[in-house]
Amino acid sequence: MRRSVDAAQSVFVGVALIVGLGVAYVLAGMIGHGEQTKAFLIAAGLASVVGSLASLDVAVGCLLALGFLDGFIKGLDPSKLSVFIKDVFLLIAFTRWIWLGLSRRRWLALRMPFTVPALLFVVYCAAEMFNTTTADFRVALAGFRTWVVWIPVAYVVHEMVRTRKNVQRLMVLILVMGLLTGIYGIIQYRIGFGHLTSLSPGFEFYARRFGAPGQTVRATSTFVSPGAFGAAMSLSCVVTLAGAVFLPGRLLRVLSGAAAAVCLVGLGTSASRAPLLGLVAGGLALLVLMRKPRVIAALMLIALLVAWIVNSFAGGAFARRYNRQMLSPRGIYSRVAIPLRQGWESVQQHPLGIGVATGIGIGRGAEAFGGAETLRIGEAGGFVENEYGRALRELGVPGVALWLWMLWRVFRMNLASYRRCRTSEYRLVAAACLGVTISIFFQLAVGSALYLAPGGLLFWAFAAISYRLPEIEAQELTPVPAGQPVRRAVRAGGPVPAK
């Protein structure tokens, strides 16, 4: 097997070299004809693809960046390419993971506790594509994608995250993307969408739906909707709070605290309720599970202080959008209960579900494939805007059982990893992973939090990180031979003596 892999690698390198020379010739011709900008964008895209083929770190980094910029890219280029660009990089990363597994003959990621229910869930969702109510296979394929698209991220990230530095790099990337998109969301809340519509007609959708004249703007930042923006800010806030302790250097820790504050205000400009409730639940989990709650409490107070200052620039968006009327218990209950009831009523009539071709997941793909009128949804149409209710309607009782089993195994795995961690730093990161999971569970009550980028991507990425943390910590705590530098870790109860 290894000889076959080496031979295939040699062939691939040769083909890549020939293709690279051809691309360089084409780019040189474009520059000669005055198309420098287009040539630069193509070169940057190809460089990202080549880097992703060579390194999982680059592939995951590109995937995360694309997840945070998803709406902006689709606005600039509302075509098939922008719809599937994330899928391309995910496929590259997953293919490299398979390649590494074949060459090393090791598949350690398959040991993660949710692998069996995840595999069964994917198979079941695939079977639901052929439900008797399915009218168009393309719609069914889009629906299948909404349920399973980000699950492979867990296995890719598991392979990538091998040391503390790998975890820190990922957290720094989330810090930077969360800070930049949060700042832009605040600015967008103040100035509206006019500057975007002048860039491309693809942004008119956002301006018409979330920034109509006479209405308060709901910022989308660089995401596809205010809900996706709010979810990104909610999860980034939890991660950056942990980064304020786990990241190296005073500068990165200060930036983490500032990013948490900006993300909090950015969440306010999105006017999304479920991400706010998810943030409260995830933040409480972080506070309760941490052995040193005073540290997290101090970080939260500092973040709230900075958020108050930033909020003044945003015109009081947080206070304006989260008022008694918007956060009334009755309103929140009805927002969750009504769609959940719809799913329950549907599953009583169709215990095996109506299939995944309900129309969710088509999005801009409808226009890319010739318009919504060309996609026939039929009696399977009408998705439920509550992921628990949608699972009942589309997947039926067996599918819901597999889905909840998979999510439950992720939660149990996160909790077990937290208990296995011995030092305060790693306990904090494990608590943040659990906070991300709990936050997503709350957000699923009102939408597709596991599908929209980057929510689902971050969920599965931090599930893999959580599984890896005890192993990485154990490597740091293992005594090293004499003459080599010893890294000191800090236990939850004090320093670990060098042996």
C-alpha positions as CSV (number, residue, x, y, z in Angstrom):
1,M,0.0,0.0,0.0
2,R,2.8,2.4,0.9
3,R,4.5,1.9,-2.4
4,S,1.3,2.6,-4.3
5,V,0.9,5.8,-2.3
6,D,4.5,6.9,-3.0
7,A,4.1,6.2,-6.7
8,A,0.8,8.1,-6.8
9,Q,2.5,11.0,-5.0
10,S,5.3,11.1,-7.6
11,V,2.8,11.2,-10.5
12,F,0.9,14.0,-8.7
13,V,4.0,16.1,-8.3
14,G,4.9,15.8,-12.0
15,V,1.4,16.7,-13.1
16,A,1.3,19.6,-10.7
17,L,4.5,20.9,-12.1
18,I,3.2,20.8,-15.7
19,V,0.0,22.5,-14.7
20,G,1.8,25.1,-12.7
21,L,3.9,26.1,-15.7
22,G,0.8,26.4,-17.8
23,V,-0.9,28.5,-15.3
24,A,2.1,30.8,-15.0
25,Y,2.1,31.3,-18.7
26,V,-1.7,32.2,-18.7
27,L,-1.2,34.6,-15.8
28,A,1.7,36.3,-17.5
29,G,-0.5,36.8,-20.6
30,M,-3.3,38.4,-18.4
31,I,-0.8,40.8,-16.8
32,G,0.4,41.7,-20.3
33,H,-3.1,42.6,-21.3
34,G,-3.6,44.9,-18.2
35,E,-5.7,42.4,-16.1
36,Q,-3.4,42.7,-13.1
37,T,-6.2,42.5,-10.5
38,K,-7.8,39.5,-11.9
39,A,-4.5,37.8,-12.3
40,F,-3.7,38.5,-8.7
41,L,-6.9,37.0,-7.4
42,I,-6.5,33.9,-9.5
43,A,-2.9,33.5,-8.4
44,A,-3.9,34.0,-4.7
45,G,-6.7,31.4,-5.1
46,L,-4.4,28.9,-6.8
47,A,-1.7,29.5,-4.1
48,S,-4.3,28.7,-1.4
49,V,-5.3,25.5,-3.2
50,V,-1.7,24.4,-3.6
51,G,-0.9,25.3,0.1
52,S,-4.0,23.4,1.2
53,L,-2.9,20.3,-0.8
54,A,0.5,20.5,0.9
55,S,-0.6,21.3,4.5
56,L,-3.7,20.6,6.6
57,D,-2.9,23.7,8.6
58,V,-3.3,25.8,5.5
59,A,-6.4,24.0,4.4
60,V,-8.1,24.4,7.7
61,G,-7.0,28.1,7.9
62,C,-8.5,28.8,4.4
63,L,-11.7,26.9,5.3
64,L,-12.1,29.0,8.5
65,A,-11.4,32.3,6.7
66,L,-13.9,31.4,3.9
67,G,-16.5,30.5,6.6
68,F,-16.1,34.0,8.1
69,L,-16.2,35.7,4.7
70,D,-19.0,33.5,3.2
71,G,-21.6,36.2,2.7
72,F,-19.1,38.8,1.4
73,I,-17.8,36.3,-1.2
74,K,-21.3,35.4,-2.3
75,G,-22.3,39.0,-2.6
76,L,-19.3,39.8,-4.8
77,D,-19.7,36.8,-7.0
78,P,-23.3,35.3,-6.8
79,S,-22.3,32.3,-9.0
80,K,-21.8,28.5,-8.7
81,L,-18.2,29.1,-7.7
82,S,-18.9,31.2,-4.7
83,V,-21.6,28.7,-3.6
84,F,-19.2,25.8,-3.6
85,I,-15.9,27.3,-2.8
86,K,-16.0,26.2,0.8
87,D,-16.8,22.7,-0.3
88,V,-13.7,22.7,-2.6
89,F,-11.4,23.5,0.3
90,L,-13.2,21.0,2.6
91,L,-12.8,18.3,0.0
92,I,-9.1,19.1,-0.4
93,A,-8.6,18.9,3.4
94,F,-10.5,15.7,3.7
95,T,-8.7,14.1,0.8
96,R,-5.4,15.0,2.4
97,W,-6.6,13.4,5.6
98,I,-7.4,10.2,3.8
99,W,-4.0,10.4,2.0
100,L,-2.1,10.7,5.3
101,G,-4.1,7.8,6.8
102,L,-3.3,5.6,3.8
103,S,0.4,6.5,3.9
104,R,0.7,6.0,7.7
105,R,-1.8,3.2,8.0
106,R,-3.3,5.0,11.0
107,W,-6.8,6.3,11.5
108,L,-6.7,7.6,15.0
109,A,-9.4,10.1,14.4
110,L,-11.9,7.3,13.9
111,R,-11.6,6.6,17.6
112,M,-13.6,9.7,18.5
113,P,-16.7,8.5,20.3
114,F,-19.2,10.1,17.9
115,T,-17.8,8.3,14.8
116,V,-20.3,5.4,14.8
117,P,-23.4,7.5,15.2
118,A,-22.0,10.0,12.7
119,L,-21.4,7.3,10.0
120,L,-24.9,5.8,10.6
121,F,-26.4,9.3,10.4
122,V,-24.7,10.1,7.1
123,V,-26.0,6.8,5.6
124,Y,-29.5,7.5,6.8
125,C,-29.5,11.0,5.4
126,A,-28.3,9.7,2.1
127,A,-31.2,7.2,2.1
128,E,-33.7,10.0,2.8
129,M,-32.6,11.6,-0.5
130,F,-34.7,8.9,-2.2
131,N,-37.8,9.5,0.0
132,T,-41.0,9.0,-2.0
133,T,-41.9,12.7,-1.5
134,T,-38.7,13.8,-3.3
135,A,-39.4,15.7,-6.5
136,D,-36.0,16.9,-7.5
137,F,-32.7,15.2,-6.8
138,R,-30.8,18.5,-6.8
139,V,-32.9,19.8,-4.0
140,A,-32.4,16.5,-2.1
141,L,-28.7,16.8,-2.6
142,A,-28.7,20.3,-1.2
143,G,-30.8,19.1,1.8
144,F,-28.4,16.2,2.4
145,R,-25.5,18.7,2.4
146,T,-27.1,20.8,5.1
147,W,-27.1,17.8,7.5
148,V,-23.7,16.4,7.0
149,V,-21.4,18.9,5.3
150,W,-19.3,19.9,8.3
151,I,-18.9,16.5,10.0
152,P,-15.6,15.8,8.1
153,V,-14.1,18.9,9.7
154,A,-13.7,17.0,13.0
155,Y,-11.5,14.4,11.4
156,V,-9.4,16.9,9.5
157,V,-8.8,19.1,12.6
158,H,-8.0,16.0,14.7
159,E,-5.2,15.2,12.4
160,M,-4.0,18.9,12.3
161,V,-4.1,19.6,16.1
162,R,-1.1,17.8,17.5
163,T,0.5,20.3,19.8
164,R,-0.3,23.4,21.9
165,K,1.0,25.6,19.0
166,N,-1.5,24.1,16.6
167,V,-4.4,24.9,19.0
168,Q,-3.1,28.4,19.6
169,R,-2.7,29.1,15.8
170,L,-6.3,28.1,15.3
171,M,-7.5,30.3,18.2
172,V,-5.4,33.2,16.9
173,L,-7.1,32.9,13.5
174,I,-10.5,32.9,15.1
175,L,-9.5,35.9,17.2
176,V,-8.4,37.9,14.1
177,M,-11.4,36.9,12.0
178,G,-13.8,37.6,14.9
179,L,-12.2,40.9,15.6
180,L,-12.2,42.1,12.0
181,T,-15.7,40.9,11.1
182,G,-17.0,42.3,14.4
183,I,-15.6,45.7,13.8
184,Y,-16.9,45.7,10.3
185,G,-20.4,44.7,11.5
186,I,-20.4,47.6,13.9
187,I,-19.5,50.0,11.1
188,Q,-22.1,48.4,8.8
189,Y,-24.7,49.0,11.4
190,R,-23.9,52.7,11.4
191,I,-23.6,53.3,7.7
192,G,-25.9,50.7,6.1
193,F,-25.4,48.6,3.0
194,G,-25.0,51.4,0.4
195,H,-21.3,51.0,0.1
196,L,-21.7,47.3,-0.7
197,T,-24.4,47.7,-3.4
198,S,-22.0,49.9,-5.3
199,L,-19.4,47.1,-5.3
200,S,-21.8,44.4,-6.7
201,P,-25.5,43.9,-7.4
202,G,-25.2,40.7,-5.4
203,F,-25.4,42.7,-2.2
204,E,-28.8,44.1,-3.0
205,F,-30.4,41.1,-1.3
206,Y,-28.8,42.1,2.0
207,A,-29.7,45.8,1.7
208,R,-33.3,45.0,0.7
209,R,-33.9,42.5,3.5
210,F,-31.8,43.7,6.4
211,G,-31.4,47.5,5.8
212,A,-34.5,48.7,4.1
213,P,-35.1,52.5,4.4
214,G,-37.0,53.5,7.6
215,Q,-35.9,50.3,9.4
216,T,-33.1,49.7,11.8
217,V,-30.2,48.0,10.1
218,R,-29.5,44.4,11.2
219,A,-25.8,44.0,10.4
220,T,-24.7,40.9,8.5
221,S,-21.0,41.9,8.4
222,T,-19.4,39.4,6.0
223,F,-21.9,36.6,6.6
224,V,-25.0,35.5,4.8
225,S,-27.5,36.7,7.4
226,P,-27.7,38.5,10.8
227,G,-28.2,35.1,12.4
228,A,-25.0,33.7,11.0
229,F,-23.2,36.8,12.0
230,G,-24.6,36.6,15.5
231,A,-23.7,33.0,15.8
232,A,-20.1,33.7,14.7
233,M,-19.8,36.5,17.3
234,S,-21.3,34.3,20.0
235,L,-18.9,31.4,19.4
236,S,-15.9,33.7,18.8
237,C,-16.6,35.5,22.2
238,V,-16.4,32.2,24.0
239,V,-13.1,31.2,22.2
240,T,-11.5,34.6,22.7
241,L,-12.3,34.6,26.5
242,A,-10.3,31.3,26.7
243,G,-7.6,32.8,24.5
244,A,-7.1,35.6,27.0
245,V,-5.5,33.0,29.2
246,F,-4.3,30.2,26.9
247,L,-2.6,32.3,24.1
248,P,1.1,33.2,24.5
249,G,2.3,36.8,25.1
250,R,0.7,39.8,26.7
251,L,-0.3,41.3,23.3
252,L,-2.3,38.3,22.1
253,R,-4.0,38.1,25.5
254,V,-5.0,41.7,25.5
255,L,-6.2,41.4,21.9
256,S,-8.3,38.4,23.0
257,G,-10.1,40.4,25.6
258,A,-10.7,43.3,23.1
259,A,-12.0,40.8,20.6
260,A,-14.4,39.3,23.1
261,A,-15.8,42.8,23.7
262,V,-16.0,43.7,20.0
263,C,-17.8,40.3,19.3
264,L,-20.3,41.1,22.0
265,V,-21.2,44.4,20.5
266,G,-21.2,42.9,17.0
267,L,-23.7,40.4,18.3
268,G,-25.9,43.3,19.4
269,T,-25.8,44.9,15.9
270,S,-27.0,41.6,14.4
271,A,-30.1,41.7,16.7
272,S,-30.1,37.9,16.9
273,R,-31.7,36.4,20.0
274,A,-30.6,32.7,19.8
275,P,-26.9,33.5,19.6
276,L,-27.3,35.8,22.6
277,L,-28.9,33.0,24.6
278,G,-26.2,30.6,23.3
279,L,-23.5,33.0,24.5
280,V,-25.1,33.3,27.9
281,A,-25.2,29.4,28.2
282,G,-21.7,28.9,26.8
283,G,-20.3,31.7,29.0
284,L,-22.0,30.2,32.1
285,A,-20.5,26.8,31.3
286,L,-17.1,28.5,31.0
287,L,-17.5,30.2,34.3
288,V,-18.9,27.2,36.2
289,L,-16.4,24.6,34.9
290,M,-13.3,26.7,35.3
291,R,-11.4,26.0,38.5
292,K,-10.5,29.7,38.8
293,P,-13.8,31.4,38.2
294,R,-12.4,34.7,39.5
295,V,-10.1,34.9,36.5
296,I,-12.9,34.3,34.0
297,A,-15.2,36.7,36.0
298,A,-12.5,39.4,35.8
299,L,-12.1,38.8,32.0
300,M,-15.9,39.0,31.5
301,L,-16.1,42.3,33.5
302,I,-13.3,43.8,31.4
303,A,-14.9,42.6,28.2
304,L,-18.2,44.2,29.3
305,L,-16.5,47.4,30.1
306,V,-14.8,47.6,26.7
307,A,-18.1,46.5,25.1
308,W,-19.9,49.4,26.8
309,I,-17.3,51.8,25.3
310,V,-17.6,50.2,21.8
311,N,-21.3,50.1,22.1
312,S,-21.4,53.9,22.4
313,F,-19.8,54.1,18.9
314,A,-22.4,51.6,17.6
315,G,-25.2,54.0,18.6
316,G,-26.3,51.9,21.6
317,A,-27.1,48.9,19.3
318,F,-27.0,46.4,22.1
319,A,-29.4,48.2,24.4
320,R,-31.6,49.2,21.5
321,R,-32.0,45.7,20.1
322,Y,-32.2,43.6,23.3
323,N,-35.1,45.2,25.1
324,R,-37.9,43.7,27.2
325,Q,-40.1,43.2,24.2
326,M,-37.5,41.3,22.2
327,L,-36.3,39.2,25.1
328,S,-39.7,38.5,26.6
329,P,-40.1,34.9,27.8
330,R,-43.3,34.5,26.0
331,G,-41.8,35.7,22.7
332,I,-38.8,33.4,23.1
333,Y,-41.0,30.4,24.0
334,S,-43.3,30.9,21.0
335,R,-40.3,31.3,18.7
336,V,-39.1,27.9,19.8
337,A,-42.3,26.1,20.4
338,I,-44.3,26.9,17.3
339,P,-41.9,25.4,14.7
340,L,-41.1,22.5,17.1
341,R,-44.8,21.7,17.2
342,Q,-44.9,21.7,13.4
343,G,-42.2,19.1,13.3
344,W,-44.0,17.0,15.9
345,E,-47.2,17.1,14.0
346,S,-45.4,16.1,10.8
347,V,-43.6,13.1,12.3
348,Q,-46.9,11.8,13.6
349,Q,-48.1,11.6,10.0
350,H,-44.8,10.5,8.6
351,P,-42.8,8.5,11.2
352,L,-40.0,7.9,8.7
353,G,-39.8,11.6,7.7
354,I,-40.6,13.3,4.4
355,G,-37.0,13.4,3.2
356,V,-34.4,16.0,2.9
357,A,-35.7,17.7,-0.2
358,T,-37.7,20.4,1.6
359,G,-35.9,23.3,0.0
360,I,-33.5,24.3,2.7
361,G,-29.9,24.5,1.5
362,I,-30.7,25.6,-2.0
363,G,-30.1,29.3,-1.3
364,R,-28.2,31.1,-4.1
365,G,-27.9,27.7,-5.8
366,A,-31.4,28.2,-7.2
367,E,-30.2,31.2,-9.2
368,A,-26.9,29.5,-10.1
369,F,-28.8,26.6,-11.6
370,G,-31.2,28.7,-13.6
371,G,-33.8,30.1,-11.1
372,A,-36.0,28.7,-8.4
373,E,-38.7,27.8,-10.9
374,T,-36.5,25.1,-12.4
375,L,-36.2,23.3,-9.0
376,R,-39.4,21.3,-8.2
377,I,-39.9,20.8,-4.5
378,G,-43.4,19.2,-4.5
379,E,-45.1,18.0,-1.4
380,A,-41.8,17.7,0.5
381,G,-41.5,21.6,0.6
382,G,-41.8,23.6,3.8
383,F,-38.9,23.3,6.1
384,V,-39.2,24.0,9.8
385,E,-37.1,26.9,11.3
386,N,-36.1,24.8,14.3
387,E,-33.4,22.2,13.8
388,Y,-35.0,19.8,16.3
389,G,-38.4,20.2,14.6
390,R,-36.8,20.0,11.1
391,A,-35.1,16.8,12.1
392,L,-38.5,15.4,13.1
393,R,-40.1,16.5,9.8
394,E,-37.4,15.5,7.4
395,L,-35.7,12.5,9.0
396,G,-38.4,11.0,11.1
397,V,-38.0,9.0,14.3
398,P,-34.9,6.9,13.3
399,G,-33.1,10.0,11.9
400,V,-33.8,12.1,15.0
401,A,-32.6,9.2,17.2
402,L,-29.3,9.0,15.3
403,W,-28.8,12.8,15.2
404,L,-29.4,13.2,18.9
405,W,-27.2,10.2,19.7
406,M,-24.4,11.8,17.7
407,L,-24.8,15.2,19.4
408,W,-25.0,13.5,22.8
409,R,-21.7,11.6,22.2
410,V,-20.0,14.9,21.3
411,F,-21.3,16.5,24.5
412,R,-20.1,13.5,26.6
413,M,-16.8,13.5,24.9
414,N,-16.3,17.2,25.6
415,L,-17.2,16.7,29.3
416,A,-14.9,13.7,29.6
417,S,-12.0,15.7,28.1
418,Y,-12.6,18.5,30.5
419,R,-12.4,16.0,33.5
420,R,-9.2,14.4,32.1
421,C,-7.4,17.8,31.8
422,R,-5.2,18.4,34.9
423,T,-3.9,22.0,34.4
424,S,-5.9,25.2,34.6
425,E,-4.9,26.3,31.1
426,Y,-6.1,23.2,29.5
427,R,-9.2,23.0,31.6
428,L,-10.1,26.5,30.4
429,V,-9.8,25.5,26.7
430,A,-11.8,22.3,27.4
431,A,-14.5,24.4,29.1
432,A,-14.5,26.7,26.0
433,C,-15.0,23.7,23.8
434,L,-17.9,22.6,25.9
435,G,-19.2,26.2,25.9
436,V,-19.2,26.1,22.0
437,T,-21.1,22.9,22.1
438,I,-23.7,24.1,24.5
439,S,-24.1,27.4,22.7
440,I,-24.8,25.5,19.4
441,F,-27.4,23.3,21.2
442,F,-29.3,26.5,22.2
443,Q,-29.0,28.0,18.7
444,L,-30.4,24.8,17.1
445,A,-33.8,25.7,18.6
446,V,-34.3,28.5,16.1
447,G,-32.3,27.6,13.0
448,S,-29.6,25.6,11.2
449,A,-26.7,26.4,13.5
450,L,-24.9,23.3,12.4
451,Y,-25.1,24.2,8.7
452,L,-24.5,27.9,8.4
453,A,-20.9,29.0,8.3
454,P,-18.9,29.3,10.4
455,G,-21.1,27.9,13.2
456,G,-21.1,24.2,12.2
457,L,-17.5,24.4,11.2
458,L,-16.5,25.7,14.6
459,F,-18.7,23.1,16.4
460,W,-16.9,20.2,14.8
461,A,-13.5,21.8,14.9
462,F,-13.7,22.3,18.7
463,A,-15.1,18.9,19.2
464,A,-11.9,17.5,17.7
465,I,-9.8,19.9,19.7
466,S,-11.5,18.9,22.9
467,Y,-10.7,15.2,22.2
468,R,-7.1,16.0,21.6
469,L,-6.5,18.3,24.6
470,P,-5.8,15.7,27.3
471,E,-3.3,14.0,25.0
472,I,-1.5,17.2,24.2
473,E,-1.4,18.2,27.9
474,A,0.0,14.7,28.8
475,Q,2.8,15.2,26.4
476,E,3.7,18.5,28.1
477,L,3.6,17.0,31.6
478,T,5.7,14.0,30.6
479,P,9.3,14.3,32.0
480,V,12.0,14.8,29.4
481,P,15.5,13.4,29.4
482,A,18.2,15.3,31.3
483,G,19.8,18.2,29.3
484,Q,16.6,19.1,27.5
485,P,14.5,22.1,28.4
486,V,11.5,21.3,30.6
487,R,8.2,23.1,29.9
488,R,6.4,23.9,33.1
489,A,2.6,23.5,33.1
490,V,0.4,25.0,35.7
491,R,-1.9,22.6,37.5
492,A,-5.3,23.7,38.6
493,G,-3.9,23.7,42.2
494,G,-0.4,25.0,41.5
495,P,2.8,24.5,39.5
496,V,3.9,21.1,38.4
497,P,7.4,20.3,39.8
498,A,10.0,19.3,37.4
499,K,11.2,15.7,37.8
